[in-house]
């Protein structure tokens, strides 16, 4: 049973200027964007979620201790305020992707922390460095500063009906956040009517929840909870037993996954790549960029199409039957996992082209960039004289099916879009 509950959220008082106070998630913010958010407003959430490092930082003074001080100061000054009543927070997002206007409606609340595999399922493995970074932050601030992104099935639309009743009211705040792909219009509402919050909690009890983004933050929250359990005075009712999460409907047409194309640096064996792909036994089709994009997007479901590019005007594509690669991927994984495009690329195609040492580096994301827009992929390849592999997006039902079997996808298999804003509500404990 999933325990999803309302909470007294900490929110910005100045919601007229909320667009200058919020940011995307910390892990998609570049150093240049970090600078921008630092300068756009002195109370921007960037100072909490991705503080700058200073010369002379040490154990007692560092970006984590500064984040804690900013949080406490903003609470004392009323820049941030805690809601009087437990609430869920509805978030509606409108955006354009592939030329189509879409909407997504979800809500933020707390979910009781538990080990993966019973009610809550991951789809990616995590890395030790980001876990250590987020653990220091949660320990210093004693707060969830950004929501974990999850999805669940609501085939009858029962939860959505409660949310739709809320969005008829005037929102708490409205802001547009430009990102790398389009301008995303965000609106958010408070749901603190007891009948509605009870209804949402009751409906969510039987739901299986799948993490889309925020695996490091979930595992960090679990690690923090373990430390609290070792301290005298631990209470199972305390707020640190829960983590801040955003819940989106699996059935929502606005639940979008974009492909993260692989750009490999020149440190890999990329010389004469088209010829090497042919010698590995693949039928290589040379084509224009437009044709490659069109053929990949119209690839039959029983086949896997992978494009690659080494610069200039020539693009290439290979295509293969998903069933044909099953015996070629000698791993103790399900057939569904092996048939996924990203699995075929990493554990079949790459194994034909690169050395075991290079494959190990790719698995650790060393000297690999994950780039979403085709234009950015092409410009990077031509600038850095490297190579890129294009993949089709992972389907949401693939993520649910594989995660539900307690299997994790290869790294960066998904890019859920749009990202959630950090700063509309904080869970303080």
C-alpha angles and dihedrals in degrees: 000000000000114000107210115172141173119248143190099265126206109231139172113267093209099068094158088072096036092124088066093048104050132071140184117267114300095246095062096048115106122212089255091052090047089057090048094053091047090057100039094072135354091228098047114142089238088086088064105037100035111014122181121255118237131205108260095032114153143151096305100037121037143116091286096053089045090052089053092050092048090051094049092044093050090050092049093048094046094244084124121032134189118234116245096225134041109262147168116229119222118211122196119189128189120191147146124246126173089353094304125114112229140178132208126191124192141140139236122227142131126280124195111251117245138156116280122264106048108066103342122057132189124207100194136052119235136230126236098231097057090044091054091047094051092043091058090049097049091045093052098043100030089216144100101239097180131032125247111237114233140161134210137179118264100166094163092048092232095139092042091056090060091048093048090055088057097049091061086074128077110279124242089232143356127200141155118226118195115214138170095288112027144337109279117209111212127193126174136190138190119237108196101143104123094221092053096045091048090049093052093047091050094049092049095054094085095042127112109218123212122198113232100174131001104054091146091051092050094049090046091052089051091050091049091050090053090055091050091052089059093055119087111254097039113162126196087213095057120115094245088071087073135060132209111255139173115219121206127182115251087218094054110117087215092064095104131179118196123197119254105217118211119240111189120201125234088261087084126077098267102144114128089355097172091054092046091051089052092048089052087065102261124133103235118206117200115209147141123283092252092051093048092052091046096047093045092050091050096044111136113253093242090060134063121221122196125181128200137190135194101179139283122055100314122099126182137204136190125194132193142169112265091221091054093062096052096090090041094064104070097194133120093248136120121268089245091057092048093051095056115111094237091050091050090050097047102035103032113021097036091047089059093051110034139051121256089253091053092047090053090052091051091051088055091047091241113164089354124121122201108213127179111191116068091222091057091048091053095045091048093051093049093045098046098033092233135119138257137205120210122210136182118249119273110250119241092233089054090055092050094045096047095041090047088058088055092249124135122220122232113277118286093011091143140037107190111206137244101023120227120257116245114222107042091102136000129201107220121190 
